[in-house]
Amino acid sequence: MTKPRSAVIGRWRIVEADLWDRAFLDLCGPATMVAGADGHGEISFGAVQVGLDIAYGPDDIDFTWCGFDEMDEVQGSGSAELQHDGTLTIDFAYHLGDEASLKAVRETSSAAC
């Protein structure tokens, strides 16, 4: 099986969101998204820590996620798309709940995972 070739693979720093301010995003540490080349990844921001199951496109990914938000079990789905300016737009939706749009930049020390 060949590894997926996606420009989204790597470590991303979440720098803004439409629902939350930067102080909340970095509440428990730097807000990040990691998209691994193995079909898995993670997102952490605020009190959210979730694992991702990823489907790859050349410049985007779709994912389902599950994990914890303030120690409550949560799940949902989302996608991330590379923009022309090199930023990443992440659509993040809780199952039967809030939907958020996040913006991320590639971490400068990021190599493909």
Legacy VTK file of the C-alpha trace (Angstrom):
# vtk DataFile Version 3.0
C-alpha trace
ASCII
DATASET POLYDATA
POINTS 113 float
0.000 0.000 0.000
1.400 3.421 -0.924
1.376 6.333 1.465
-1.069 9.146 0.694
0.345 12.267 -0.927
-1.446 15.212 0.646
-0.152 18.736 1.202
-2.056 18.759 4.515
0.104 16.065 6.161
2.155 17.563 8.978
1.812 19.697 12.107
-0.291 22.862 12.050
-0.654 25.670 14.609
-4.267 26.812 15.017
-4.136 30.625 15.152
-7.793 31.716 15.029
-11.389 30.531 15.152
-14.779 32.035 14.468
-16.275 30.852 17.803
-13.379 31.243 20.244
-10.664 33.799 20.952
-6.930 33.018 20.970
-6.780 32.853 24.781
-9.343 30.033 24.765
-7.666 28.228 21.852
-4.385 28.047 23.808
-6.035 27.373 27.201
-4.307 24.004 27.843
-1.303 24.508 25.558
-0.682 25.559 21.971
-3.688 24.844 19.741
-2.580 22.336 17.099
-3.687 19.903 14.437
-1.525 17.001 13.326
-2.364 15.081 10.153
-0.281 11.935 9.956
0.425 9.973 6.791
-0.957 6.830 8.460
-4.660 7.771 8.357
-4.659 9.195 11.866
-4.111 12.548 13.517
-5.175 14.756 16.378
-6.556 18.174 17.191
-6.145 19.984 20.493
-7.426 23.417 21.443
-9.088 24.875 24.526
-10.062 21.848 26.625
-10.580 19.710 23.492
-8.339 16.683 22.822
-9.506 14.462 19.953
-8.126 11.806 17.633
-8.767 11.883 13.883
-9.484 9.189 11.300
-8.441 10.784 7.995
-9.317 10.406 4.290
-6.828 12.229 2.028
-7.090 14.426 -1.043
-4.167 16.232 -2.716
-4.828 19.568 -0.944
-7.428 18.587 1.630
-8.547 15.972 4.115
-11.867 14.805 5.511
-11.996 13.318 8.980
-14.151 11.934 11.733
-13.047 12.545 15.269
-13.681 11.452 18.850
-12.169 12.395 22.153
-12.803 14.694 25.085
-13.948 18.259 25.719
-13.631 19.225 29.401
-13.534 15.485 30.213
-16.873 14.840 28.424
-16.779 12.359 25.545
-17.440 14.088 22.214
-17.381 13.155 18.554
-17.945 14.717 15.179
-16.555 15.264 11.717
-14.659 17.849 9.760
-12.392 18.745 6.921
-9.283 20.810 6.276
-8.298 22.520 3.034
-5.027 24.142 2.053
-5.559 27.741 0.895
-3.623 29.634 -1.809
-1.793 31.673 0.864
-0.463 28.492 2.535
-2.865 28.591 5.490
-5.212 25.768 6.359
-8.966 26.227 6.840
-10.417 23.619 9.191
-14.158 23.017 9.455
-14.834 21.303 12.779
-18.317 20.042 13.719
-19.556 18.436 16.908
-22.112 15.652 16.351
-25.521 17.363 16.774
-23.796 20.517 18.049
-21.606 23.512 17.277
-19.703 23.994 14.050
-16.543 26.066 13.931
-14.130 27.342 11.333
-10.470 27.364 12.365
-7.424 28.820 10.635
-3.993 27.216 10.970
-0.448 27.813 9.764
2.154 25.128 9.209
4.602 24.842 12.076
8.005 25.798 10.711
9.667 22.726 12.179
7.021 20.430 10.684
8.096 17.525 8.567
5.677 15.062 7.055
4.490 12.673 9.767
LINES 1 114
113 0 1 2 3 4 5 6 7 8 9 10 11 12 13 14 15 16 17 18 19 20 21 22 23 24 25 26 27 28 29 30 31 32 33 34 35 36 37 38 39 40 41 42 43 44 45 46 47 48 49 50 51 52 53 54 55 56 57 58 59 60 61 62 63 64 65 66 67 68 69 70 71 72 73 74 75 76 77 78 79 80 81 82 83 84 85 86 87 88 89 90 91 92 93 94 95 96 97 98 99 100 101 102 103 104 105 106 107 108 109 110 111 112
